[in-house]
Amino acid sequence: MKIKAIFLFLICFSFSLHAKENQIAIAIHGGAGTILKSNMTPELEKQYHEKMQEALKAGYKVLQDGGSSVEAVQAAIIIMEDSPLFNAGKGAVFTHQKTNELDASIMEGKTLNAGAIAGVKTVKNPIKLAAAVMDQSVHVMMTGEGAETFAKQVGMEFVSPDYFHTERRYKQIEKVLNESKGKKTAQVENEQVWPDDKKFGTVGAVALDKEGNLAAATSTGGMTNKQYGRVGDAPIIGAGTYADNNACAISATGHGEYFIRAAVAHDICARVLYKGISLQKASDEVIQEKLVEMKGEGGIVGLSPKGEPVFSFNSAGMYRGYIDTNGKIYTGIYKN
Ligand code: ASP
């Protein structure tokens, strides 16, 4: 009898240990928009899947090794920032002046600490700078030259502005500028002059670590043809990024002006908290109803405190993926 009880205890103990170890998860997005299979070659599609898997595995490895969710989201995002496939870091879109201006933010769900940067031009990995703002300064958000001065002080890696020049993005800005010639500024802002591969390739990641802490992070080059120091939702805490251990972690991608006005990331977490609804339902209410009514295009990736990954997007596609609490890996691009 006694032996049986000890045996049962050991089984339960090992189960609970196992369950605890598995409570890690990570999910990412690589931008949402008019991503149609008809516009995609099999080779390019493969490249996206492979790069997303690489990013997911990098973040998951950090979590497996006992790293924090804040470290994991950075590891995943750095892989995507360094790839020309996404509109972040290396693959950033061009501004109206044919420069690249980068925005990023990060948030920790345990403490509600956050860091963000906007309009930086020579920092190789904007997400690292956002994390430095969170961890090594008393501020939450820094912009432009000030952010770059801080970046020097904390030893960030710098690159020449040319590093961000990719042919594909350059062609996009040329096309947009040609199409908008003769039009007034207000029209240049108009949806119709966004490039035909009208997608918002911002990258984002959400993660849950072994300590049960959530984190969210987002990094972007913004929107093609932006000007006047325009800043989108990606570096705005509560719009493009939000994490609260009691509710969820969210990273958004889409037409930033709408995401700011709808306070998307915070609104989703608030609905979970105040209405007691599931993360999927809260995300759908904001992305498929509120934003659709406003005519705002885009989507989110989210993670619940239990590590359930959630996607919601109202565009044709969204680059996305996760490794869930069972270690299952998934990547997807199109709606179905
Ligand atoms: N949300 C970003 C912005 O408006 C764009 C994107 O998601 O690609 O700057």
Residues whose N, C-alpha, C, O or C-beta is under 5 A from the ligand:
A	BS01	LIG	G31 F200 G201 T202 T220 G222 M223 G232 D233 A234 A252 T253 G254 H255 G256 E257
